[in-house]
Amino acid sequence: MATDCKYKAFISYDVSDEKWARWLHRSLEAYKPPKRLVGTVTDKGVVPSVVTPVFRARGELNGSVELAADSIAALEDSACLVVICSMASARSVRVNQEILTFKRLGKSNRVFSLIVDGEPYASGSPESDQFECFPEALRYQLGEDGELSSVTAEPIAADARPGKDGKNHAKIKLLAGMLGVGFDDLRQRELHRRQRRMAALSSAAVTGMIIAIGLATTAIIARNEADVQRDRAEQEAETAKLTADFMIGLFQVSDPSEARGRTITAREILVKGADRIEQDLQAEPAIQASLMTTMGEVFNGLGLHDDASDLLELALVRRRVLTPLSEADLTDSIHELAKVKLLQRSYTEAEPLLLEAVERLVEEGDEQALIDANIALVQLYEQTNRYNLAQETRREVIRLQGLAPD
């Protein structure tokens, strides 16, 4: 990264992407490259110890094609240009002019893009033109006359859209390009950092699960009317006792010799708990289903997708036959299992579950969950090369988010 520039990067964006710009600004300035890379000379210059300061353009030009003097000065004094690419920024006069100005400074190879919605190069077809996310100055190379040519450019892009790189990997890709280092050089450091964080949080996750179960049990009891409480007090007391006994037993090693001096991992605790749910709560299918779902979500959060899948499948089987049936709980089980199947790349199993979840969520009116389920469908269709269905479903997501044109 050039050391003679005042700014490590200039963030160009449309005002509608303000939240993305704030997140990217904070993320870049908070990042510290690995110590072993600091001082290394790359094709982008010397790797710095920090990626700060970063210039974030503010305000609008109200249709003017002329950039403000401070923006021009910042572009001249920035090592890189990062463009937040969306359907809105693709039509922004200001964003396009910032890219063009930066390229005219002879820094076309230092332009990076962060895709947050829309589709790159969608403007090649009248049917998909509205989904274009690359501004014109990003799509084409600069000619010798300083104007855009007809030669297509290939901008370095990180894709933060659902089902693509995701926010964290997109950030690492941008930083790798800006610093001129390999993506794996930065990703491995992030993986090690995440592993340390997960080790610290695993016990907290289990504790949170216990608290959540306790709160859920309390909420269920509180919703019952007084006469029902009296009639079912004995049954509820037994349920609470079973749940408490289960959670206490989850952290007890039945035979002290089992540990053999080793540290017991969060997964071992959870696997033991899953076995106990199956054995000890056979007479309480509703409690079984609830605990299986909760623990399945914890397994999934720890990246143990196979364990999560097994528990969520059992929970779904039990919830389908419960009497009385809780429609919301059943929908939640279907949706959670579908997401895990998608992570496992079990597309033939994930698809019918997602379609069933979407149908049920439409009836229940849970808009955010419906958006999430449709986004998962987009990812599934793209992974299985059904791009027409992916585009159709993406339009539905945009409509649900209130972004669809009138």
PyMOL commands that set and color helices and strands:
alter all, ss='L'
color gray80, all
select helices_A, chain A and resi 15-30+69-76+89-91+93-104+108-110+122-124+129-131+136-139+166-179+183-223+226-250+256-258+266-280+285-301+305-321+327-343+347-364+367-383+387-400
alter helices_A, ss='H'
color red, helices_A
select strands_A, chain A and resi 9-12+41-42+45-46+54-56+81-85+111-115+140-142+148-152+156-159
alter strands_A, ss='S'
color yellow, strands_A
deselect
rebuild
show_as cartoon
